[in-house]
Amino acid sequence: MTNAEIESKYTPDEIEEIYRYQEMKYTIEDANFHIEEFVDWHELTEEEAQKLHNLADEMAYQYLYKYADCSMPENSVWEALVETYYYDKVKE
């Protein structure tokens, strides 16, 4: 579908909503990838890993709307975010 076709079929608000949906979907995938790296690196139990994966949606939201900073490397932000969630919400 071309941009012109999309713009004729959807309103600007609908296009924005679709974009944000896809952005969140991809960010949740990123969260799960970084969680899996953390799980492997720190040799977490299956239970701890599952608890972290259950928080992926929340982490993705935090990443997009609170922690995304163009001046910091993306991987560093994710590592800090996953580690914070692990110690604050899983390890307790």
PDB file of N, CA, C and O in Angstrom:
ATOM      1  N   MET A   1       0.850  -1.169   0.000  1.00  0.00           N
ATOM      2  CA  MET A   1       0.000   0.000   0.000  1.00  0.00           C
ATOM      3  C   MET A   1       0.903   1.242   0.000  1.00  0.00           C
ATOM      4  O   MET A   1       1.861   1.312   0.770  1.00  0.00           O
ATOM      5  N   THR A   2       0.606   2.191  -0.838  1.00  0.00           N
ATOM      6  CA  THR A   2       1.402   3.417  -0.904  1.00  0.00           C
ATOM      7  C   THR A   2       0.956   4.389   0.183  1.00  0.00           C
ATOM      8  O   THR A   2      -0.110   4.232   0.777  1.00  0.00           O
ATOM      9  N   ASN A   3       1.791   5.396   0.433  1.00  0.00           N
ATOM     10  CA  ASN A   3       1.420   6.421   1.411  1.00  0.00           C
ATOM     11  C   ASN A   3       0.122   7.112   1.015  1.00  0.00           C
ATOM     12  O   ASN A   3      -0.727   7.384   1.863  1.00  0.00           O
ATOM     13  N   ALA A   4      -0.030   7.393  -0.270  1.00  0.00           N
ATOM     14  CA  ALA A   4      -1.251   8.062  -0.742  1.00  0.00           C
ATOM     15  C   ALA A   4      -2.485   7.201  -0.476  1.00  0.00           C
ATOM     16  O   ALA A   4      -3.529   7.715  -0.075  1.00  0.00           O
ATOM     17  N   GLU A   5      -2.364   5.904  -0.699  1.00  0.00           N
ATOM     18  CA  GLU A   5      -3.490   4.997  -0.440  1.00  0.00           C
ATOM     19  C   GLU A   5      -3.817   4.943   1.047  1.00  0.00           C
ATOM     20  O   GLU A   5      -4.984   4.941   1.439  1.00  0.00           O
ATOM     21  N   ILE A   6      -2.784   4.899   1.861  1.00  0.00           N
ATOM     22  CA  ILE A   6      -2.991   4.878   3.315  1.00  0.00           C
ATOM     23  C   ILE A   6      -3.672   6.159   3.762  1.00  0.00           C
ATOM     24  O   ILE A   6      -4.633   6.124   4.531  1.00  0.00           O
ATOM     25  N   GLU A   7      -3.172   7.297   3.277  1.00  0.00           N
ATOM     26  CA  GLU A   7      -3.730   8.587   3.680  1.00  0.00           C
ATOM     27  C   GLU A   7      -5.165   8.779   3.202  1.00  0.00           C
ATOM     28  O   GLU A   7      -5.937   9.506   3.828  1.00  0.00           O
ATOM     29  N   SER A   8      -5.526   8.133   2.098  1.00  0.00           N
ATOM     30  CA  SER A   8      -6.909   8.255   1.619  1.00  0.00           C
ATOM     31  C   SER A   8      -7.852   7.305   2.361  1.00  0.00           C
ATOM     32  O   SER A   8      -9.060   7.532   2.415  1.00  0.00           O
ATOM     33  N   LYS A   9      -7.286   6.243   2.928  1.00  0.00           N
ATOM     34  CA  LYS A   9      -8.111   5.239   3.601  1.00  0.00           C
ATOM     35  C   LYS A   9      -8.288   5.529   5.097  1.00  0.00           C
ATOM     36  O   LYS A   9      -9.329   5.212   5.673  1.00  0.00           O
ATOM     37  N   TYR A  10      -7.269   6.131   5.723  1.00  0.00           N
ATOM     38  CA  TYR A  10      -7.282   6.343   7.174  1.00  0.00           C
ATOM     39  C   TYR A  10      -7.146   7.824   7.509  1.00  0.00           C
ATOM     40  O   TYR A  10      -6.548   8.598   6.761  1.00  0.00           O
ATOM     41  N   THR A  11      -7.710   8.194   8.642  1.00  0.00           N
ATOM     42  CA  THR A  11      -7.534   9.559   9.132  1.00  0.00           C
ATOM     43  C   THR A  11      -6.144   9.681   9.753  1.00  0.00           C
ATOM     44  O   THR A  11      -5.531   8.667  10.089  1.00  0.00           O
ATOM     45  N   PRO A  12      -5.636  10.907   9.910  1.00  0.00           N
ATOM     46  CA  PRO A  12      -4.342  11.071  10.576  1.00  0.00           C
ATOM     47  C   PRO A  12      -4.322  10.452  11.981  1.00  0.00           C
ATOM     48  O   PRO A  12      -3.307   9.889  12.392  1.00  0.00           O
ATOM     49  N   ASP A  13      -5.417  10.551  12.705  1.00  0.00           N
ATOM     50  CA  ASP A  13      -5.476   9.949  14.045  1.00  0.00           C
ATOM     51  C   ASP A  13      -5.390   8.427  13.980  1.00  0.00           C
ATOM     52  O   ASP A  13      -4.732   7.807  14.816  1.00  0.00           O
ATOM     53  N   GLU A  14      -6.045   7.825  13.000  1.00  0.00           N
ATOM     54  CA  GLU A  14      -5.975   6.367  12.839  1.00  0.00           C
ATOM     55  C   GLU A  14      -4.563   5.923  12.455  1.00  0.00           C
ATOM     56  O   GLU A  14      -4.070   4.907  12.946  1.00  0.00           O
ATOM     57  N   ILE A  15      -3.924   6.686  11.582  1.00  0.00           N
ATOM     58  CA  ILE A  15      -2.550   6.367  11.191  1.00  0.00           C
ATOM     59  C   ILE A  15      -1.632   6.437  12.404  1.00  0.00           C
ATOM     60  O   ILE A  15      -0.781   5.568  12.596  1.00  0.00           O
ATOM     61  N   GLU A  16      -1.803   7.465  13.218  1.00  0.00           N
ATOM     62  CA  GLU A  16      -0.996   7.612  14.430  1.00  0.00           C
ATOM     63  C   GLU A  16      -1.242   6.453  15.388  1.00  0.00           C
ATOM     64  O   GLU A  16      -0.298   5.931  15.981  1.00  0.00           O
ATOM     65  N   GLU A  17      -2.487   6.048  15.548  1.00  0.00           N
ATOM     66  CA  GLU A  17      -2.827   4.932  16.430  1.00  0.00           C
ATOM     67  C   GLU A  17      -2.188   3.627  15.943  1.00  0.00           C
ATOM     68  O   GLU A  17      -1.657   2.853  16.740  1.00  0.00           O
ATOM     69  N   ILE A  18      -2.242   3.396  14.650  1.00  0.00           N
ATOM     70  CA  ILE A  18      -1.621   2.197  14.075  1.00  0.00           C
ATOM     71  C   ILE A  18      -0.115   2.236  14.287  1.00  0.00           C
ATOM     72  O   ILE A  18       0.493   1.230  14.653  1.00  0.00           O
ATOM     73  N   TYR A  19       0.482   3.397  14.058  1.00  0.00           N
ATOM     74  CA  TYR A  19       1.925   3.548  14.259  1.00  0.00           C
ATOM     75  C   TYR A  19       2.309   3.246  15.710  1.00  0.00           C
ATOM     76  O   TYR A  19       3.244   2.486  15.964  1.00  0.00           O
ATOM     77  N   ARG A  20       1.588   3.840  16.651  1.00  0.00           N
ATOM     78  CA  ARG A  20       1.901   3.636  18.079  1.00  0.00           C
ATOM     79  C   ARG A  20       1.715   2.169  18.477  1.00  0.00           C
ATOM     80  O   ARG A  20       2.484   1.643  19.281  1.00  0.00           O
ATOM     81  N   TYR A  21       0.706   1.515  17.922  1.00  0.00           N
ATOM     82  CA  TYR A  21       0.480   0.095  18.197  1.00  0.00           C
ATOM     83  C   TYR A  21       1.689  -0.720  17.750  1.00  0.00           C
ATOM     84  O   TYR A  21       2.208  -1.539  18.509  1.00  0.00           O
ATOM     85  N   GLN A  22       2.137  -0.493  16.514  1.00  0.00           N
ATOM     86  CA  GLN A  22       3.291  -1.231  15.989  1.00  0.00           C
ATOM     87  C   GLN A  22       4.558  -0.910  16.776  1.00  0.00           C
ATOM     88  O   GLN A  22       5.364  -1.794  17.065  1.00  0.00           O
ATOM     89  N   GLU A  23       4.723   0.362  17.117  1.00  0.00           N
ATOM     90  CA  GLU A  23       5.899   0.766  17.892  1.00  0.00           C
ATOM     91  C   GLU A  23       5.938   0.017  19.227  1.00  0.00           C
ATOM     92  O   GLU A  23       6.992  -0.470  19.634  1.00  0.00           O
ATOM     93  N   MET A  24       4.798  -0.073  19.903  1.00  0.00           N
ATOM     94  CA  MET A  24       4.741  -0.778  21.181  1.00  0.00           C
ATOM     95  C   MET A  24       4.999  -2.265  20.983  1.00  0.00           C
ATOM     96  O   MET A  24       5.711  -2.885  21.773  1.00  0.00           O
ATOM     97  N   LYS A  25       4.430  -2.832  19.944  1.00  0.00           N
ATOM     98  CA  LYS A  25       4.637  -4.255  19.653  1.00  0.00           C
ATOM     99  C   LYS A  25       6.125  -4.556  19.489  1.00  0.00           C
ATOM    100  O   LYS A  25       6.632  -5.518  20.065  1.00  0.00           O
ATOM    101  N   TYR A  26       6.819  -3.741  18.710  1.00  0.00           N
ATOM    102  CA  TYR A  26       8.255  -3.946  18.497  1.00  0.00           C
ATOM    103  C   TYR A  26       9.051  -3.703  19.778  1.00  0.00           C
ATOM    104  O   TYR A  26      10.050  -4.378  20.027  1.00  0.00           O
ATOM    105  N   THR A  27       8.619  -2.756  20.578  1.00  0.00           N
ATOM    106  CA  THR A  27       9.326  -2.459  21.823  1.00  0.00           C
ATOM    107  C   THR A  27       9.137  -3.590  22.832  1.00  0.00           C
ATOM    108  O   THR A  27      10.054  -3.884  23.598  1.00  0.00           O
ATOM    109  N   ILE A  28       7.980  -4.222  22.848  1.00  0.00           N
ATOM    110  CA  ILE A  28       7.765  -5.397  23.705  1.00  0.00           C
ATOM    111  C   ILE A  28       8.676  -6.533  23.252  1.00  0.00           C
ATOM    112  O   ILE A  28       9.240  -7.243  24.085  1.00  0.00           O
ATOM    113  N   GLU A  29       8.823  -6.711  21.945  1.00  0.00           N
ATOM    114  CA  GLU A  29       9.763  -7.719  21.434  1.00  0.00           C
ATOM    115  C   GLU A  29      11.186  -7.407  21.891  1.00  0.00           C
ATOM    116  O   GLU A  29      11.921  -8.310  22.289  1.00  0.00           O
ATOM    117  N   ASP A  30      11.577  -6.133  21.836  1.00  0.00           N
ATOM    118  CA  ASP A  30      12.900  -5.726  22.331  1.00  0.00           C
ATOM    119  C   ASP A  30      13.038  -6.047  23.816  1.00  0.00           C
ATOM    120  O   ASP A  30      14.070  -6.556  24.255  1.00  0.00           O
ATOM    121  N   ALA A  31      11.997  -5.746  24.584  1.00  0.00           N
ATOM    122  CA  ALA A  31      12.034  -6.017  26.021  1.00  0.00           C
ATOM    123  C   ALA A  31      12.269  -7.498  26.277  1.00  0.00           C
ATOM    124  O   ALA A  31      13.113  -7.861  27.096  1.00  0.00           O
ATOM    125  N   ASN A  32      11.535  -8.347  25.590  1.00  0.00           N
ATOM    126  CA  ASN A  32      11.699  -9.792  25.784  1.00  0.00           C
ATOM    127  C   ASN A  32      13.087 -10.270  25.378  1.00  0.00           C
ATOM    128  O   ASN A  32      13.646 -11.161  26.018  1.00  0.00           O
ATOM    129  N   PHE A  33      13.646  -9.691  24.326  1.00  0.00           N
ATOM    130  CA  PHE A  33      15.010 -10.034  23.915  1.00  0.00           C
ATOM    131  C   PHE A  33      16.008  -9.676  25.020  1.00  0.00           C
ATOM    132  O   PHE A  33      16.860 -10.490  25.376  1.00  0.00           O
ATOM    133  N   HIS A  34      15.902  -8.469  25.556  1.00  0.00           N
ATOM    134  CA  HIS A  34      16.835  -8.031  26.595  1.00  0.00           C
ATOM    135  C   HIS A  34      16.606  -8.776  27.911  1.00  0.00           C
ATOM    136  O   HIS A  34      17.551  -9.016  28.662  1.00  0.00           O
ATOM    137  N   ILE A  35      15.372  -9.135  28.185  1.00  0.00           N
ATOM    138  CA  ILE A  35      15.082  -9.964  29.361  1.00  0.00           C
ATOM    139  C   ILE A  35      15.780 -11.309  29.213  1.00  0.00           C
ATOM    140  O   ILE A  35      16.406 -11.793  30.155  1.00  0.00           O
ATOM    141  N   GLU A  36      15.674 -11.907  28.046  1.00  0.00           N
ATOM    142  CA  GLU A  36      16.297 -13.219  27.819  1.00  0.00           C
ATOM    143  C   GLU A  36      17.812 -13.141  27.973  1.00  0.00           C
ATOM    144  O   GLU A  36      18.425 -14.053  28.528  1.00  0.00           O
ATOM    145  N   GLU A  37      18.415 -12.069  27.492  1.00  0.00           N
ATOM    146  CA  GLU A  37      19.858 -11.878  27.687  1.00  0.00           C
ATOM    147  C   GLU A  37      20.188 -11.794  29.175  1.00  0.00           C
ATOM    148  O   GLU A  37      21.152 -12.403  29.638  1.00  0.00           O
ATOM    149  N   PHE A  38      19.390 -11.042  29.917  1.00  0.00           N
ATOM    150  CA  PHE A  38      19.600 -10.889  31.358  1.00  0.00           C
ATOM    151  C   PHE A  38      19.448 -12.234  32.060  1.00  0.00           C
ATOM    152  O   PHE A  38      20.253 -12.584  32.924  1.00  0.00           O
ATOM    153  N   VAL A  39      18.422 -12.980  31.690  1.00  0.00           N
ATOM    154  CA  VAL A  39      18.170 -14.302  32.273  1.00  0.00           C
ATOM    155  C   VAL A  39      19.370 -15.213  32.053  1.00  0.00           C
ATOM    156  O   VAL A  39      19.831 -15.876  32.982  1.00  0.00           O
ATOM    157  N   ASP A  40      19.871 -15.244  30.824  1.00  0.00           N
ATOM    158  CA  ASP A  40      21.020 -16.097  30.504  1.00  0.00           C
ATOM    159  C   ASP A  40      22.280 -15.643  31.233  1.00  0.00           C
ATOM    160  O   ASP A  40      23.006 -16.461  31.798  1.00  0.00           O
ATOM    161  N   TRP A  41      22.533 -14.352  31.217  1.00  0.00           N
ATOM    162  CA  TRP A  41      23.751 -13.807  31.819  1.00  0.00           C
ATOM    163  C   TRP A  41      23.785 -14.041  33.330  1.00  0.00           C
ATOM    164  O   TRP A  41      24.836 -14.345  33.894  1.00  0.00           O
ATOM    165  N   HIS A  42      22.639 -13.899  33.975  1.00  0.00           N
ATOM    166  CA  HIS A  42      22.570 -14.005  35.437  1.00  0.00           C
ATOM    167  C   HIS A  42      22.084 -15.365  35.920  1.00  0.00           C
ATOM    168  O   HIS A  42      21.914 -15.580  37.120  1.00  0.00           O
ATOM    169  N   GLU A  43      21.860 -16.282  34.983  1.00  0.00           N
ATOM    170  CA  GLU A  43      21.441 -17.646  35.309  1.00  0.00           C
ATOM    171  C   GLU A  43      20.236 -17.668  36.259  1.00  0.00           C
ATOM    172  O   GLU A  43      20.268 -18.302  37.314  1.00  0.00           O
ATOM    173  N   LEU A  44      19.187 -16.969  35.860  1.00  0.00           N
ATOM    174  CA  LEU A  44      17.985 -16.907  36.688  1.00  0.00           C
ATOM    175  C   LEU A  44      17.210 -18.212  36.612  1.00  0.00           C
ATOM    176  O   LEU A  44      17.356 -18.985  35.666  1.00  0.00           O
ATOM    177  N   THR A  45      16.394 -18.441  37.615  1.00  0.00           N
ATOM    178  CA  THR A  45      15.518 -19.608  37.608  1.00  0.00           C
ATOM    179  C   THR A  45      14.401 -19.385  36.583  1.00  0.00           C
ATOM    180  O   THR A  45      14.172 -18.261  36.135  1.00  0.00           O
ATOM    181  N   GLU A  46      13.716 -20.466  36.221  1.00  0.00           N
ATOM    182  CA  GLU A  46      12.586 -20.350  35.290  1.00  0.00           C
ATOM    183  C   GLU A  46      11.499 -19.449  35.870  1.00  0.00           C
ATOM    184  O   GLU A  46      10.872 -18.673  35.150  1.00  0.00           O
ATOM    185  N   GLU A  47      11.288 -19.563  37.167  1.00  0.00           N
ATOM    186  CA  GLU A  47      10.266 -18.739  37.820  1.00  0.00           C
ATOM    187  C   GLU A  47      10.623 -17.255  37.737  1.00  0.00           C
ATOM    188  O   GLU A  47       9.767 -16.423  37.437  1.00  0.00           O
ATOM    189  N   GLU A  48      11.886 -16.928  38.002  1.00  0.00           N
ATOM    190  CA  GLU A  48      12.320 -15.534  37.913  1.00  0.00           C
ATOM    191  C   GLU A  48      12.214 -15.030  36.472  1.00  0.00           C
ATOM    192  O   GLU A  48      11.783 -13.903  36.227  1.00  0.00           O
ATOM    193  N   ALA A  49      12.611 -15.877  35.528  1.00  0.00           N
ATOM    194  CA  ALA A  49      12.536 -15.502  34.114  1.00  0.00           C
ATOM    195  C   ALA A  49      11.096 -15.212  33.716  1.00  0.00           C
ATOM    196  O   ALA A  49      10.824 -14.226  33.032  1.00  0.00           O
ATOM    197  N   GLN A  50      10.179 -16.065  34.139  1.00  0.00           N
ATOM    198  CA  GLN A  50       8.768 -15.871  33.793  1.00  0.00           C
ATOM    199  C   GLN A  50       8.231 -14.585  34.403  1.00  0.00           C
ATOM    200  O   GLN A  50       7.479 -13.855  33.758  1.00  0.00           O
ATOM    201  N   LYS A  51       8.613 -14.308  35.642  1.00  0.00           N
ATOM    202  CA  LYS A  51       8.169 -13.063  36.278  1.00  0.00           C
ATOM    203  C   LYS A  51       8.650 -11.851  35.490  1.00  0.00           C
ATOM    204  O   LYS A  51       7.900 -10.893  35.299  1.00  0.00           O
ATOM    205  N   LEU A  52       9.896 -11.891  35.034  1.00  0.00           N
ATOM    206  CA  LEU A  52      10.420 -10.779  34.235  1.00  0.00           C
ATOM    207  C   LEU A  52       9.675 -10.662  32.909  1.00  0.00           C
ATOM    208  O   LEU A  52       9.292  -9.564  32.505  1.00  0.00           O
ATOM    209  N   HIS A  53       9.471 -11.788  32.233  1.00  0.00           N
ATOM    210  CA  HIS A  53       8.755 -11.748  30.951  1.00  0.00           C
ATOM    211  C   HIS A  53       7.328 -11.231  31.134  1.00  0.00           C
ATOM    212  O   HIS A  53       6.792 -10.574  30.242  1.00  0.00           O
ATOM    213  N   ASN A  54       6.717 -11.518  32.267  1.00  0.00           N
ATOM    214  CA  ASN A  54       5.369 -11.005  32.541  1.00  0.00           C
ATOM    215  C   ASN A  54       5.352  -9.486  32.689  1.00  0.00           C
ATOM    216  O   ASN A  54       4.294  -8.862  32.608  1.00  0.00           O
ATOM    217  N   LEU A  55       6.514  -8.900  32.904  1.00  0.00           N
ATOM    218  CA  LEU A  55       6.630  -7.447  33.052  1.00  0.00           C
ATOM    219  C   LEU A  55       7.065  -6.759  31.756  1.00  0.00           C
ATOM    220  O   LEU A  55       7.288  -5.549  31.748  1.00  0.00           O
ATOM    221  N   ALA A  56       7.188  -7.505  30.675  1.00  0.00           N
ATOM    222  CA  ALA A  56       7.705  -6.952  29.412  1.00  0.00           C
ATOM    223  C   ALA A  56       6.860  -5.785  28.899  1.00  0.00           C
ATOM    224  O   ALA A  56       7.412  -4.791  28.429  1.00  0.00           O
ATOM    225  N   ASP A  57       5.542  -5.889  28.981  1.00  0.00           N
ATOM    226  CA  ASP A  57       4.677  -4.794  28.513  1.00  0.00           C
ATOM    227  C   ASP A  57       4.948  -3.517  29.299  1.00  0.00           C
ATOM    228  O   ASP A  57       5.064  -2.432  28.729  1.00  0.00           O
ATOM    229  N   GLU A  58       5.048  -3.665  30.616  1.00  0.00           N
ATOM    230  CA  GLU A  58       5.308  -2.511  31.478  1.00  0.00           C
ATOM    231  C   GLU A  58       6.685  -1.913  31.184  1.00  0.00           C
ATOM    232  O   GLU A  58       6.836  -0.693  31.122  1.00  0.00           O
ATOM    233  N   MET A  59       7.684  -2.775  31.005  1.00  0.00           N
ATOM    234  CA  MET A  59       9.029  -2.295  30.679  1.00  0.00           C
ATOM    235  C   MET A  59       9.035  -1.560  29.348  1.00  0.00           C
ATOM    236  O   MET A  59       9.685  -0.524  29.211  1.00  0.00           O
ATOM    237  N   ALA A  60       8.315  -2.091  28.369  1.00  0.00           N
ATOM    238  CA  ALA A  60       8.256  -1.451  27.051  1.00  0.00           C
ATOM    239  C   ALA A  60       7.659  -0.054  27.166  1.00  0.00           C
ATOM    240  O   ALA A  60       8.162   0.889  26.555  1.00  0.00           O
ATOM    241  N   TYR A  61       6.604   0.080  27.934  1.00  0.00           N
ATOM    242  CA  TYR A  61       5.985   1.390  28.138  1.00  0.00           C
ATOM    243  C   TYR A  61       6.977   2.345  28.799  1.00  0.00           C
ATOM    244  O   TYR A  61       7.141   3.484  28.364  1.00  0.00           O
ATOM    245  N   GLN A  62       7.633   1.868  29.850  1.00  0.00           N
ATOM    246  CA  GLN A  62       8.620   2.700  30.543  1.00  0.00           C
ATOM    247  C   GLN A  62       9.743   3.116  29.596  1.00  0.00           C
ATOM    248  O   GLN A  62      10.178   4.268  29.597  1.00  0.00           O
ATOM    249  N   TYR A  63      10.202   2.167  28.795  1.00  0.00           N
ATOM    250  CA  TYR A  63      11.280   2.465  27.856  1.00  0.00           C
ATOM    251  C   TYR A  63      10.852   3.569  26.886  1.00  0.00           C
ATOM    252  O   TYR A  63      11.580   4.542  26.687  1.00  0.00           O
ATOM    253  N   LEU A  64       9.686   3.417  26.292  1.00  0.00           N
ATOM    254  CA  LEU A  64       9.230   4.378  25.283  1.00  0.00           C
ATOM    255  C   LEU A  64       8.945   5.759  25.847  1.00  0.00           C
ATOM    256  O   LEU A  64       9.282   6.769  25.229  1.00  0.00           O
ATOM    257  N   TYR A  65       8.326   5.804  27.018  1.00  0.00           N
ATOM    258  CA  TYR A  65       7.806   7.076  27.497  1.00  0.00           C
ATOM    259  C   TYR A  65       8.568   7.693  28.661  1.00  0.00           C
ATOM    260  O   TYR A  65       8.285   8.826  29.050  1.00  0.00           O
ATOM    261  N   LYS A  66       9.533   6.965  29.223  1.00  0.00           N
ATOM    262  CA  LYS A  66      10.285   7.540  30.338  1.00  0.00           C
ATOM    263  C   LYS A  66      11.791   7.451  30.162  1.00  0.00           C
ATOM    264  O   LYS A  66      12.518   8.339  30.607  1.00  0.00           O
ATOM    265  N   TYR A  67      12.273   6.388  29.517  1.00  0.00           N
ATOM    266  CA  TYR A  67      13.714   6.146  29.518  1.00  0.00           C
ATOM    267  C   TYR A  67      14.397   6.292  28.173  1.00  0.00           C
ATOM    268  O   TYR A  67      15.626   6.354  28.125  1.00  0.00           O
ATOM    269  N   ALA A  68      13.657   6.349  27.086  1.00  0.00           N
ATOM    270  CA  ALA A  68      14.302   6.476  25.775  1.00  0.00           C
ATOM    271  C   ALA A  68      15.009   7.826  25.715  1.00  0.00           C
ATOM    272  O   ALA A  68      14.379   8.878  25.829  1.00  0.00           O
ATOM    273  N   ASP A  69      16.296   7.781  25.538  1.00  0.00           N
ATOM    274  CA  ASP A  69      17.118   8.986  25.529  1.00  0.00           C
ATOM    275  C   ASP A  69      18.121   8.842  24.395  1.00  0.00           C
ATOM    276  O   ASP A  69      18.981   7.961  24.421  1.00  0.00           O
ATOM    277  N   CYS A  70      18.007   9.694  23.423  1.00  0.00           N
ATOM    278  CA  CYS A  70      18.866   9.579  22.236  1.00  0.00           C
ATOM    279  C   CYS A  70      20.345   9.749  22.556  1.00  0.00           C
ATOM    280  O   CYS A  70      21.196   9.378  21.748  1.00  0.00           O
ATOM    281  N   SER A  71      20.663  10.301  23.715  1.00  0.00           N
ATOM    282  CA  SER A  71      22.070  10.507  24.058  1.00  0.00           C
ATOM    283  C   SER A  71      22.692   9.276  24.717  1.00  0.00           C
ATOM    284  O   SER A  71      23.900   9.247  24.953  1.00  0.00           O
ATOM    285  N   MET A  72      21.888   8.272  25.012  1.00  0.00           N
ATOM    286  CA  MET A  72      22.397   7.049  25.640  1.00  0.00           C
ATOM    287  C   MET A  72      22.228   5.871  24.691  1.00  0.00           C
ATOM    288  O   MET A  72      21.236   5.798  23.965  1.00  0.00           O
ATOM    289  N   PRO A  73      23.193   4.944  24.688  1.00  0.00           N
ATOM    290  CA  PRO A  73      23.044   3.752  23.848  1.00  0.00           C
ATOM    291  C   PRO A  73      21.810   2.939  24.263  1.00  0.00           C
ATOM    292  O   PRO A  73      21.557   2.730  25.449  1.00  0.00           O
ATOM    293  N   GLU A  74      21.063   2.494  23.273  1.00  0.00           N
ATOM    294  CA  GLU A  74      19.818   1.758  23.516  1.00  0.00           C
ATOM    295  C   GLU A  74      20.039   0.544  24.411  1.00  0.00           C
ATOM    296  O   GLU A  74      19.263   0.306  25.336  1.00  0.00           O
ATOM    297  N   ASN A  75      21.090  -0.223  24.143  1.00  0.00           N
ATOM    298  CA  ASN A  75      21.341  -1.428  24.940  1.00  0.00           C
ATOM    299  C   ASN A  75      21.610  -1.095  26.397  1.00  0.00           C
ATOM    300  O   ASN A  75      21.194  -1.837  27.286  1.00  0.00           O
ATOM    301  N   SER A  76      22.295   0.001  26.653  1.00  0.00           N
ATOM    302  CA  SER A  76      22.574   0.405  28.036  1.00  0.00           C
ATOM    303  C   SER A  76      21.290   0.747  28.775  1.00  0.00           C
ATOM    304  O   SER A  76      21.123   0.405  29.946  1.00  0.00           O
ATOM    305  N   VAL A  77      20.388   1.424  28.083  1.00  0.00           N
ATOM    306  CA  VAL A  77      19.103   1.774  28.697  1.00  0.00           C
ATOM    307  C   VAL A  77      18.322   0.505  29.027  1.00  0.00           C
ATOM    308  O   VAL A  77      17.782   0.371  30.125  1.00  0.00           O
ATOM    309  N   TRP A  78      18.265  -0.426  28.073  1.00  0.00           N
ATOM    310  CA  TRP A  78      17.543  -1.679  28.310  1.00  0.00           C
ATOM    311  C   TRP A  78      18.163  -2.469  29.460  1.00  0.00           C
ATOM    312  O   TRP A  78      17.442  -2.982  30.316  1.00  0.00           O
ATOM    313  N   GLU A  79      19.488  -2.570  29.487  1.00  0.00           N
ATOM    314  CA  GLU A  79      20.156  -3.324  30.556  1.00  0.00           C
ATOM    315  C   GLU A  79      19.804  -2.745  31.920  1.00  0.00           C
ATOM    316  O   GLU A  79      19.495  -3.485  32.854  1.00  0.00           O
ATOM    317  N   ALA A  80      19.852  -1.426  32.032  1.00  0.00           N
ATOM    318  CA  ALA A  80      19.527  -0.777  33.304  1.00  0.00           C
ATOM    319  C   ALA A  80      18.061  -0.988  33.673  1.00  0.00           C
ATOM    320  O   ALA A  80      17.739  -1.223  34.838  1.00  0.00           O
ATOM    321  N   LEU A  81      17.188  -0.905  32.696  1.00  0.00           N
ATOM    322  CA  LEU A  81      15.756  -1.065  32.950  1.00  0.00           C
ATOM    323  C   LEU A  81      15.424  -2.482  33.402  1.00  0.00           C
ATOM    324  O   LEU A  81      14.697  -2.665  34.378  1.00  0.00           O
ATOM    325  N   VAL A  82      15.950  -3.483  32.704  1.00  0.00           N
ATOM    326  CA  VAL A  82      15.679  -4.881  33.076  1.00  0.00           C
ATOM    327  C   VAL A  82      16.264  -5.175  34.451  1.00  0.00           C
ATOM    328  O   VAL A  82      15.623  -5.830  35.272  1.00  0.00           O
ATOM    329  N   GLU A  83      17.460  -4.699  34.701  1.00  0.00           N
ATOM    330  CA  GLU A  83      18.082  -4.931  36.010  1.00  0.00           C
ATOM    331  C   GLU A  83      17.267  -4.285  37.124  1.00  0.00           C
ATOM    332  O   GLU A  83      17.069  -4.892  38.177  1.00  0.00           O
ATOM    333  N   THR A  84      16.799  -3.078  36.905  1.00  0.00           N
ATOM    334  CA  THR A  84      15.972  -2.388  37.900  1.00  0.00           C
ATOM    335  C   THR A  84      14.691  -3.166  38.171  1.00  0.00           C
ATOM    336  O   THR A  84      14.311  -3.348  39.328  1.00  0.00           O
ATOM    337  N   TYR A  85      14.028  -3.622  37.124  1.00  0.00           N
ATOM    338  CA  TYR A  85      12.801  -4.399  37.303  1.00  0.00           C
ATOM    339  C   TYR A  85      13.084  -5.711  38.035  1.00  0.00           C
ATOM    340  O   TYR A  85      12.291  -6.146  38.870  1.00  0.00           O
ATOM    341  N   TYR A  86      14.198  -6.325  37.722  1.00  0.00           N
ATOM    342  CA  TYR A  86      14.533  -7.586  38.392  1.00  0.00           C
ATOM    343  C   TYR A  86      14.678  -7.363  39.893  1.00  0.00           C
ATOM    344  O   TYR A  86      14.061  -8.072  40.688  1.00  0.00           O
ATOM    345  N   TYR A  87      15.480  -6.391  40.283  1.00  0.00           N
ATOM    346  CA  TYR A  87      15.737  -6.194  41.710  1.00  0.00           C
ATOM    347  C   TYR A  87      14.560  -5.551  42.440  1.00  0.00           C
ATOM    348  O   TYR A  87      14.377  -5.795  43.633  1.00  0.00           O
ATOM    349  N   ASP A  88      13.765  -4.743  41.758  1.00  0.00           N
ATOM    350  CA  ASP A  88      12.635  -4.076  42.415  1.00  0.00           C
ATOM    351  C   ASP A  88      11.351  -4.906  42.431  1.00  0.00           C
ATOM    352  O   ASP A  88      10.551  -4.783  43.358  1.00  0.00           O
ATOM    353  N   LYS A  89      11.147  -5.749  41.418  1.00  0.00           N
ATOM    354  CA  LYS A  89       9.847  -6.419  41.296  1.00  0.00           C
ATOM    355  C   LYS A  89       9.914  -7.938  41.294  1.00  0.00           C
ATOM    356  O   LYS A  89       8.901  -8.597  41.531  1.00  0.00           O
ATOM    357  N   VAL A  90      11.072  -8.501  41.033  1.00  0.00           N
ATOM    358  CA  VAL A  90      11.180  -9.962  40.981  1.00  0.00           C
ATOM    359  C   VAL A  90      11.930 -10.473  42.197  1.00  0.00           C
ATOM    360  O   VAL A  90      11.438 -11.349  42.908  1.00  0.00           O
ATOM    361  N   LYS A  91      13.091  -9.943  42.437  1.00  0.00           N
ATOM    362  CA  LYS A  91      13.956 -10.421  43.520  1.00  0.00           C
ATOM    363  C   LYS A  91      13.373 -10.085  44.891  1.00  0.00           C
ATOM    364  O   LYS A  91      13.425 -10.905  45.807  1.00  0.00           O
ATOM    365  N   GLU A  92      12.835  -8.916  45.027  1.00  0.00           N
ATOM    366  CA  GLU A  92      12.255  -8.391  46.278  1.00  0.00           C
ATOM    367  C   GLU A  92      12.814  -9.109  47.441  1.00  0.00           C
ATOM    368  O   GLU A  92      12.452  -8.814  48.581  1.00  0.00           O
TER     369      GLU A  92
END
